[in-house]
Amino acid sequence: MTENLVRLVRKADNHLTTGFTGTPYLLFALSDHGRADVAYDL
């Protein structure tokens, strides 16, 4: 699932597509699963 999120973020050219309410959840999910690099890129 984490790699799916990473793929979607990269596909969107590291732009947020979650909206205001989903952004914190996305950042925490990426960070908690070892992908803080992707969260930082956002």
mmCIF file of the N, C-alpha and C atoms, coordinates in Angstrom:
data_MODEL
# 
_entry.id   MODEL 
# 
loop_
_atom_site.group_PDB 
_atom_site.id 
_atom_site.type_symbol 
_atom_site.label_atom_id 
_atom_site.label_alt_id 
_atom_site.label_comp_id 
_atom_site.label_asym_id 
_atom_site.label_entity_id 
_atom_site.label_seq_id 
_atom_site.pdbx_PDB_ins_code 
_atom_site.Cartn_x 
_atom_site.Cartn_y 
_atom_site.Cartn_z 
_atom_site.occupancy 
_atom_site.B_iso_or_equiv 
_atom_site.pdbx_formal_charge 
_atom_site.auth_seq_id 
_atom_site.auth_comp_id 
_atom_site.auth_asym_id 
_atom_site.auth_atom_id 
_atom_site.pdbx_PDB_model_num 
ATOM 1   N N  . MET A 1 1  ? 0.820  -1.186 0.000   1.00 0.00 ? 1  MET A N  1 
ATOM 2   C CA . MET A 1 1  ? 0.000  0.000  0.000   1.00 0.00 ? 1  MET A CA 1 
ATOM 3   C C  . MET A 1 1  ? 0.871  1.259  0.000   1.00 0.00 ? 1  MET A C  1 
ATOM 4   N N  . THR A 1 2  ? 1.942  1.257  0.757   1.00 0.00 ? 2  THR A N  1 
ATOM 5   C CA . THR A 1 2  ? 2.811  2.433  0.807   1.00 0.00 ? 2  THR A CA 1 
ATOM 6   C C  . THR A 1 2  ? 3.400  2.727  -0.560  1.00 0.00 ? 2  THR A C  1 
ATOM 7   N N  . GLU A 1 3  ? 3.836  1.692  -1.247  1.00 0.00 ? 3  GLU A N  1 
ATOM 8   C CA . GLU A 1 3  ? 4.418  1.911  -2.573  1.00 0.00 ? 3  GLU A CA 1 
ATOM 9   C C  . GLU A 1 3  ? 3.371  2.418  -3.561  1.00 0.00 ? 3  GLU A C  1 
ATOM 10  N N  . ASN A 1 4  ? 2.123  2.058  -3.350  1.00 0.00 ? 4  ASN A N  1 
ATOM 11  C CA . ASN A 1 4  ? 1.030  2.600  -4.164  1.00 0.00 ? 4  ASN A CA 1 
ATOM 12  C C  . ASN A 1 4  ? 0.901  4.105  -3.943  1.00 0.00 ? 4  ASN A C  1 
ATOM 13  N N  . LEU A 1 5  ? 0.978  4.529  -2.683  1.00 0.00 ? 5  LEU A N  1 
ATOM 14  C CA . LEU A 1 5  ? 0.929  5.960  -2.374  1.00 0.00 ? 5  LEU A CA 1 
ATOM 15  C C  . LEU A 1 5  ? 2.104  6.693  -3.003  1.00 0.00 ? 5  LEU A C  1 
ATOM 16  N N  . VAL A 1 6  ? 3.278  6.094  -2.906  1.00 0.00 ? 6  VAL A N  1 
ATOM 17  C CA . VAL A 1 6  ? 4.475  6.706  -3.485  1.00 0.00 ? 6  VAL A CA 1 
ATOM 18  C C  . VAL A 1 6  ? 4.301  6.851  -4.995  1.00 0.00 ? 6  VAL A C  1 
ATOM 19  N N  . ARG A 1 7  ? 3.796  5.822  -5.628  1.00 0.00 ? 7  ARG A N  1 
ATOM 20  C CA . ARG A 1 7  ? 3.582  5.860  -7.076  1.00 0.00 ? 7  ARG A CA 1 
ATOM 21  C C  . ARG A 1 7  ? 2.622  6.978  -7.461  1.00 0.00 ? 7  ARG A C  1 
ATOM 22  N N  . LEU A 1 8  ? 1.542  7.132  -6.703  1.00 0.00 ? 8  LEU A N  1 
ATOM 23  C CA . LEU A 1 8  ? 0.563  8.184  -6.991  1.00 0.00 ? 8  LEU A CA 1 
ATOM 24  C C  . LEU A 1 8  ? 1.143  9.578  -6.776  1.00 0.00 ? 8  LEU A C  1 
ATOM 25  N N  . VAL A 1 9  ? 1.939  9.733  -5.731  1.00 0.00 ? 9  VAL A N  1 
ATOM 26  C CA . VAL A 1 9  ? 2.574  11.031 -5.468  1.00 0.00 ? 9  VAL A CA 1 
ATOM 27  C C  . VAL A 1 9  ? 3.538  11.374 -6.591  1.00 0.00 ? 9  VAL A C  1 
ATOM 28  N N  . ARG A 1 10 ? 4.354  10.412 -6.987  1.00 0.00 ? 10 ARG A N  1 
ATOM 29  C CA . ARG A 1 10 ? 5.322  10.653 -8.067  1.00 0.00 ? 10 ARG A CA 1 
ATOM 30  C C  . ARG A 1 10 ? 4.605  10.931 -9.382  1.00 0.00 ? 10 ARG A C  1 
ATOM 31  N N  . LYS A 1 11 ? 3.507  10.226 -9.622  1.00 0.00 ? 11 LYS A N  1 
ATOM 32  C CA . LYS A 1 11 ? 2.730  10.426 -10.851 1.00 0.00 ? 11 LYS A CA 1 
ATOM 33  C C  . LYS A 1 11 ? 2.170  11.843 -10.918 1.00 0.00 ? 11 LYS A C  1 
ATOM 34  N N  . ALA A 1 12 ? 1.841  12.415 -9.754  1.00 0.00 ? 12 ALA A N  1 
ATOM 35  C CA . ALA A 1 12 ? 1.319  13.786 -9.678  1.00 0.00 ? 12 ALA A CA 1 
ATOM 36  C C  . ALA A 1 12 ? 2.452  14.802 -9.609  1.00 0.00 ? 12 ALA A C  1 
ATOM 37  N N  . ASP A 1 13 ? 3.672  14.372 -9.923  1.00 0.00 ? 13 ASP A N  1 
ATOM 38  C CA . ASP A 1 13 ? 4.848  15.241 -9.924  1.00 0.00 ? 13 ASP A CA 1 
ATOM 39  C C  . ASP A 1 13 ? 5.070  15.887 -8.557  1.00 0.00 ? 13 ASP A C  1 
ATOM 40  N N  . ASN A 1 14 ? 4.879  15.083 -7.502  1.00 0.00 ? 14 ASN A N  1 
ATOM 41  C CA . ASN A 1 14 ? 5.076  15.508 -6.113  1.00 0.00 ? 14 ASN A CA 1 
ATOM 42  C C  . ASN A 1 14 ? 4.155  16.648 -5.691  1.00 0.00 ? 14 ASN A C  1 
ATOM 43  N N  . HIS A 1 15 ? 2.988  16.715 -6.306  1.00 0.00 ? 15 HIS A N  1 
ATOM 44  C CA . HIS A 1 15 ? 1.991  17.709 -5.908  1.00 0.00 ? 15 HIS A CA 1 
ATOM 45  C C  . HIS A 1 15 ? 0.886  17.015 -5.119  1.00 0.00 ? 15 HIS A C  1 
ATOM 46  N N  . LEU A 1 16 ? 0.325  17.735 -4.173  1.00 0.00 ? 16 LEU A N  1 
ATOM 47  C CA . LEU A 1 16 ? -0.758 17.185 -3.365  1.00 0.00 ? 16 LEU A CA 1 
ATOM 48  C C  . LEU A 1 16 ? -2.032 17.073 -4.186  1.00 0.00 ? 16 LEU A C  1 
ATOM 49  N N  . THR A 1 17 ? -2.721 15.957 -4.022  1.00 0.00 ? 17 THR A N  1 
ATOM 50  C CA . THR A 1 17 ? -4.016 15.760 -4.665  1.00 0.00 ? 17 THR A CA 1 
ATOM 51  C C  . THR A 1 17 ? -5.052 15.285 -3.648  1.00 0.00 ? 17 THR A C  1 
ATOM 52  N N  . THR A 1 18 ? -4.732 15.465 -2.366  1.00 0.00 ? 18 THR A N  1 
ATOM 53  C CA . THR A 1 18 ? -5.574 14.917 -1.303  1.00 0.00 ? 18 THR A CA 1 
ATOM 54  C C  . THR A 1 18 ? -6.606 15.902 -0.784  1.00 0.00 ? 18 THR A C  1 
ATOM 55  N N  . GLY A 1 19 ? -6.401 17.157 -1.029  1.00 0.00 ? 19 GLY A N  1 
ATOM 56  C CA . GLY A 1 19 ? -7.267 18.153 -0.419  1.00 0.00 ? 19 GLY A CA 1 
ATOM 57  C C  . GLY A 1 19 ? -6.774 18.485 0.977   1.00 0.00 ? 19 GLY A C  1 
ATOM 58  N N  . PHE A 1 20 ? -7.374 19.475 1.563   1.00 0.00 ? 20 PHE A N  1 
ATOM 59  C CA . PHE A 1 20 ? -6.922 19.999 2.847   1.00 0.00 ? 20 PHE A CA 1 
ATOM 60  C C  . PHE A 1 20 ? -6.999 18.965 3.964   1.00 0.00 ? 20 PHE A C  1 
ATOM 61  N N  . THR A 1 21 ? -8.099 18.230 4.038   1.00 0.00 ? 21 THR A N  1 
ATOM 62  C CA . THR A 1 21 ? -8.287 17.324 5.175   1.00 0.00 ? 21 THR A CA 1 
ATOM 63  C C  . THR A 1 21 ? -7.453 16.055 5.082   1.00 0.00 ? 21 THR A C  1 
ATOM 64  N N  . GLY A 1 22 ? -7.103 15.620 3.891   1.00 0.00 ? 22 GLY A N  1 
ATOM 65  C CA . GLY A 1 22 ? -6.357 14.378 3.746   1.00 0.00 ? 22 GLY A CA 1 
ATOM 66  C C  . GLY A 1 22 ? -4.854 14.518 3.858   1.00 0.00 ? 22 GLY A C  1 
ATOM 67  N N  . THR A 1 23 ? -4.358 15.728 3.726   1.00 0.00 ? 23 THR A N  1 
ATOM 68  C CA . THR A 1 23 ? -2.912 15.947 3.685   1.00 0.00 ? 23 THR A CA 1 
ATOM 69  C C  . THR A 1 23 ? -2.179 15.451 4.927   1.00 0.00 ? 23 THR A C  1 
ATOM 70  N N  . PRO A 1 24 ? -2.609 15.790 6.135   1.00 0.00 ? 24 PRO A N  1 
ATOM 71  C CA . PRO A 1 24 ? -1.866 15.299 7.314   1.00 0.00 ? 24 PRO A CA 1 
ATOM 72  C C  . PRO A 1 24 ? -1.816 13.772 7.384   1.00 0.00 ? 24 PRO A C  1 
ATOM 73  N N  . TYR A 1 25 ? -2.902 13.113 7.013   1.00 0.00 ? 25 TYR A N  1 
ATOM 74  C CA . TYR A 1 25 ? -2.938 11.652 7.054   1.00 0.00 ? 25 TYR A CA 1 
ATOM 75  C C  . TYR A 1 25 ? -1.954 11.053 6.059   1.00 0.00 ? 25 TYR A C  1 
ATOM 76  N N  . LEU A 1 26 ? -1.870 11.654 4.891   1.00 0.00 ? 26 LEU A N  1 
ATOM 77  C CA . LEU A 1 26 ? -0.928 11.177 3.884   1.00 0.00 ? 26 LEU A CA 1 
ATOM 78  C C  . LEU A 1 26 ? 0.509  11.336 4.360   1.00 0.00 ? 26 LEU A C  1 
ATOM 79  N N  . LEU A 1 27 ? 0.828  12.489 4.919   1.00 0.00 ? 27 LEU A N  1 
ATOM 80  C CA . LEU A 1 27 ? 2.191  12.740 5.392   1.00 0.00 ? 27 LEU A CA 1 
ATOM 81  C C  . LEU A 1 27 ? 2.581  11.792 6.521   1.00 0.00 ? 27 LEU A C  1 
ATOM 82  N N  . PHE A 1 28 ? 1.674  11.594 7.474   1.00 0.00 ? 28 PHE A N  1 
ATOM 83  C CA . PHE A 1 28 ? 1.957  10.672 8.582   1.00 0.00 ? 28 PHE A CA 1 
ATOM 84  C C  . PHE A 1 28 ? 2.079  9.234  8.084   1.00 0.00 ? 28 PHE A C  1 
ATOM 85  N N  . ALA A 1 29 ? 1.221  8.832  7.167   1.00 0.00 ? 29 ALA A N  1 
ATOM 86  C CA . ALA A 1 29 ? 1.272  7.465  6.644   1.00 0.00 ? 29 ALA A CA 1 
ATOM 87  C C  . ALA A 1 29 ? 2.601  7.209  5.944   1.00 0.00 ? 29 ALA A C  1 
ATOM 88  N N  . LEU A 1 30 ? 3.033  8.144  5.137   1.00 0.00 ? 30 LEU A N  1 
ATOM 89  C CA . LEU A 1 30 ? 4.314  7.978  4.448   1.00 0.00 ? 30 LEU A CA 1 
ATOM 90  C C  . LEU A 1 30 ? 5.471  7.937  5.445   1.00 0.00 ? 30 LEU A C  1 
ATOM 91  N N  . SER A 1 31 ? 5.471  8.844  6.399   1.00 0.00 ? 31 SER A N  1 
ATOM 92  C CA . SER A 1 31 ? 6.548  8.899  7.396   1.00 0.00 ? 31 SER A CA 1 
ATOM 93  C C  . SER A 1 31 ? 6.580  7.645  8.259   1.00 0.00 ? 31 SER A C  1 
ATOM 94  N N  . ASP A 1 32 ? 5.426  7.213  8.708   1.00 0.00 ? 32 ASP A N  1 
ATOM 95  C CA . ASP A 1 32 ? 5.344  6.039  9.582   1.00 0.00 ? 32 ASP A CA 1 
ATOM 96  C C  . ASP A 1 32 ? 5.782  4.751  8.889   1.00 0.00 ? 32 ASP A C  1 
ATOM 97  N N  . HIS A 1 33 ? 5.729  4.740  7.567   1.00 0.00 ? 33 HIS A N  1 
ATOM 98  C CA . HIS A 1 33 ? 6.096  3.535  6.823   1.00 0.00 ? 33 HIS A CA 1 
ATOM 99  C C  . HIS A 1 33 ? 7.427  3.686  6.090   1.00 0.00 ? 33 HIS A C  1 
ATOM 100 N N  . GLY A 1 34 ? 8.276  4.569  6.632   1.00 0.00 ? 34 GLY A N  1 
ATOM 101 C CA . GLY A 1 34 ? 9.635  4.657  6.132   1.00 0.00 ? 34 GLY A CA 1 
ATOM 102 C C  . GLY A 1 34 ? 9.829  5.458  4.862   1.00 0.00 ? 34 GLY A C  1 
ATOM 103 N N  . ARG A 1 35 ? 8.855  6.267  4.486   1.00 0.00 ? 35 ARG A N  1 
ATOM 104 C CA . ARG A 1 35 ? 8.990  7.053  3.266   1.00 0.00 ? 35 ARG A CA 1 
ATOM 105 C C  . ARG A 1 35 ? 8.902  8.547  3.566   1.00 0.00 ? 35 ARG A C  1 
ATOM 106 N N  . ALA A 1 36 ? 9.637  8.964  4.596   1.00 0.00 ? 36 ALA A N  1 
ATOM 107 C CA . ALA A 1 36 ? 9.692  10.386 4.952   1.00 0.00 ? 36 ALA A CA 1 
ATOM 108 C C  . ALA A 1 36 ? 10.265 11.210 3.805   1.00 0.00 ? 36 ALA A C  1 
ATOM 109 N N  . ASP A 1 37 ? 11.087 10.583 2.971   1.00 0.00 ? 37 ASP A N  1 
ATOM 110 C CA . ASP A 1 37 ? 11.641 11.294 1.816   1.00 0.00 ? 37 ASP A CA 1 
ATOM 111 C C  . ASP A 1 37 ? 10.544 11.774 0.876   1.00 0.00 ? 37 ASP A C  1 
ATOM 112 N N  . VAL A 1 38 ? 9.538  10.951 0.687   1.00 0.00 ? 38 VAL A N  1 
ATOM 113 C CA . VAL A 1 38 ? 8.422  11.321 -0.190  1.00 0.00 ? 38 VAL A CA 1 
ATOM 114 C C  . VAL A 1 38 ? 7.559  12.378 0.488   1.00 0.00 ? 38 VAL A C  1 
ATOM 115 N N  . ALA A 1 39 ? 7.315  12.219 1.785   1.00 0.00 ? 39 ALA A N  1 
ATOM 116 C CA . ALA A 1 39 ? 6.544  13.221 2.526   1.00 0.00 ? 39 ALA A CA 1 
ATOM 117 C C  . ALA A 1 39 ? 7.243  14.575 2.454   1.00 0.00 ? 39 ALA A C  1 
ATOM 118 N N  . TYR A 1 40 ? 8.547  14.573 2.570   1.00 0.00 ? 40 TYR A N  1 
ATOM 119 C CA . TYR A 1 40 ? 9.319  15.819 2.484   1.00 0.00 ? 40 TYR A CA 1 
ATOM 120 C C  . TYR A 1 40 ? 9.214  16.440 1.091   1.00 0.00 ? 40 TYR A C  1 
ATOM 121 N N  . ASP A 1 41 ? 9.248  15.611 0.063   1.00 0.00 ? 41 ASP A N  1 
ATOM 122 C CA . ASP A 1 41 ? 9.147  16.115 -1.309  1.00 0.00 ? 41 ASP A CA 1 
ATOM 123 C C  . ASP A 1 41 ? 7.824  16.818 -1.571  1.00 0.00 ? 41 ASP A C  1 
ATOM 124 N N  . LEU A 1 42 ? 6.787  16.398 -0.856  1.00 0.00 ? 42 LEU A N  1 
ATOM 125 C CA . LEU A 1 42 ? 5.492  17.052 -1.041  1.00 0.00 ? 42 LEU A CA 1 
ATOM 126 C C  . LEU A 1 42 ? 5.541  18.466 -0.530  1.00 0.00 ? 42 LEU A C  1 
# 
